[in-house]
């Protein structure tokens, strides 16, 4: 968990710097001069990371299903043990 929080903080600090460099490279310091290009820049700067995160959510979902099945098995075992001792 701490590795996740650490990497999230690093990415959260580095990402605005990189996007700022790209914005300067494309000449979009003033969005009012070229709003269409700035809108495309915003679209891609939010869409690409979301698309790249799909595998992470997929694999974590698989792990979560395994976890829930194990949890359900433990609950079943506890209930059957309780029924046997009554």
Helices and strands as residue ranges (DSSP letters): H 2-25, H 35-52, H 54-84
